[in-house]
């Protein structure tokens, strides 16, 4: 792995860790379902970043396949956006109900 690639990975992990830390602080201060879904989305996104980093460095083996599909990879790639979308839906629904 080239030095520039290593720096890029370290920066991604650092920014992701900061965002996740701040999201968890927000989680402790809010009980709003829309915001909680956003926070969980950020935490899952950081988990995806950690998982892919561990795979890159060979700490974890490649994602196991089920019916030829890497289910863990597919789940971690799509779950954050699904949680963000659900959070937006909850926020929009709450606004229309008032």
C-alpha positions in Angstrom: 0.0 0.0 0.0 1.4 3.4 -1.0 2.0 6.1 1.5 -0.7 8.3 -0.1 -3.2 5.4 0.2 -2.4 5.0 3.9 -2.8 8.7 4.5 -6.2 8.6 2.8 -7.3 5.7 4.9 -6.2 7.4 8.1 -8.0 10.6 7.2 -11.2 8.7 6.4 -11.0 6.8 9.7 -10.3 10.0 11.6 -13.1 12.0 10.1 -15.5 9.0 10.5 -14.5 8.6 14.1 -15.2 12.3 14.8 -18.6 12.2 13.1 -19.5 9.0 14.9 -18.5 10.5 18.3 -20.5 13.6 17.7 -23.5 11.5 16.5 -23.4 9.5 19.7 -23.3 12.7 21.7 -26.4 13.9 19.9 -28.0 10.5 20.5 -27.6 11.0 24.2 -29.3 14.4 24.0 -32.3 13.6 21.8 -35.2 11.2 21.8 -36.5 12.3 18.4 -37.0 9.2 16.2 -35.9 11.0 13.0 -32.6 12.1 14.5 -32.0 8.7 16.2 -32.3 7.1 12.7 -29.7 9.5 11.4 -27.4 8.8 14.2 -27.7 5.0 13.7 -27.1 5.6 10.0 -23.8 7.4 10.8 -22.7 4.6 13.2 -23.5 1.9 10.6 -21.6 3.9 8.0 -18.5 4.0 10.3 -18.9 0.3 10.9 -18.9 -0.2 7.1 -15.7 1.9 6.9 -14.0 -0.1 9.6 -15.1 -3.4 8.0 -13.7 -2.4 4.6 -10.5 -1.2 6.2 -10.0 -4.5 8.0 -10.6 -6.4 4.8 -8.1 -4.2 3.0 -5.4 -4.9 5.6 -6.3 -8.6 5.7 -7.4 -8.5 9.3 -10.8 -9.9 8.3 -11.3 -12.4 5.5 -13.3 -11.5 2.5 -17.1 -11.3 3.1 -18.8 -14.7 3.1 -21.0 -15.5 0.2 -24.5 -16.7 0.3 -25.9 -17.8 -3.0 -22.9 -16.0 -4.6 -23.6 -12.7 -3.0 -21.5 -11.0 -0.3 -24.4 -10.3 2.0 -22.4 -8.5 4.7 -20.9 -6.1 2.1 -24.3 -5.5 0.5 -26.0 -4.9 3.9 -23.3 -2.5 5.1 -23.2 -0.6 1.8 -27.0 0.0 1.7 -28.2 0.1 5.3 -26.9 3.7 6.1 -28.7 5.3 3.2 -31.9 3.2 4.1 -31.7 4.5 7.7 -31.2 8.1 6.4 -34.2 7.8 4.1 -36.3 6.4 6.9 -35.2 9.3 9.1 -36.3 11.7 6.4 -39.6 10.0 6.1 -40.2 10.1 9.8 -39.3 13.8 9.9 -41.6 14.6 6.9 -44.5 12.6 8.4 -44.2 14.4 11.7 -44.3 17.7 9.9 -47.5 16.8 8.0 -49.2 15.5 11.1 -49.0 18.8 13.0 
